[in-house]
Amino acid sequence: MVVQTQRDEATWFKCEECGLMFDDQDDARKHEDNCDAEEPSYIQ
């Protein structure tokens, strides 16, 4: 599930499964469809 959050005075969309954050809701939803629920190996 993707949740909306505020950080650094900007709106971000966070994957609740792995914690990866996106600045675009569509990108977050696309990621969610393919998320393996593991911690990301990189910071986006």
C-alpha positions as CSV (number, residue, x, y, z in Angstrom):
1,M,0.0,0.0,0.0
2,V,1.3,3.5,-0.8
3,V,0.9,6.2,1.8
4,Q,1.3,10.0,1.3
5,T,3.7,11.7,3.7
6,Q,5.3,15.1,4.2
7,R,9.1,15.3,4.3
8,D,11.4,18.2,3.7
9,E,8.4,20.5,3.0
10,A,7.4,18.2,0.0
11,T,4.8,15.5,-0.5
12,W,6.2,12.0,-0.9
13,F,4.6,8.6,-1.6
14,K,6.0,5.8,0.5
15,C,5.7,2.0,-0.1
16,E,4.6,0.5,3.2
17,E,6.1,-2.8,2.2
18,C,9.7,-1.8,1.8
19,G,9.8,1.9,2.8
20,L,11.0,3.2,-0.6
21,M,9.8,6.8,-1.2
22,F,8.7,8.4,-4.5
23,D,7.9,12.0,-5.5
24,D,5.4,10.8,-8.0
25,Q,2.3,8.8,-7.0
26,D,2.1,6.9,-10.3
27,D,5.7,5.8,-9.9
28,A,4.9,4.6,-6.4
29,R,1.9,2.6,-7.5
30,K,3.9,1.0,-10.3
31,H,6.6,0.1,-7.8
32,E,4.0,-1.3,-5.4
33,D,2.8,-3.8,-8.1
34,N,6.3,-5.3,-8.3
35,C,7.5,-4.8,-4.7
36,D,9.2,-7.8,-3.1
37,A,8.7,-6.3,0.4
38,E,12.4,-6.3,1.1
39,E,14.5,-3.3,2.1
40,P,15.7,-1.4,-1.0
41,S,19.4,-1.8,-1.7
42,Y,19.6,1.8,-2.8
43,I,18.1,5.1,-1.9
44,Q,15.9,6.7,-4.4
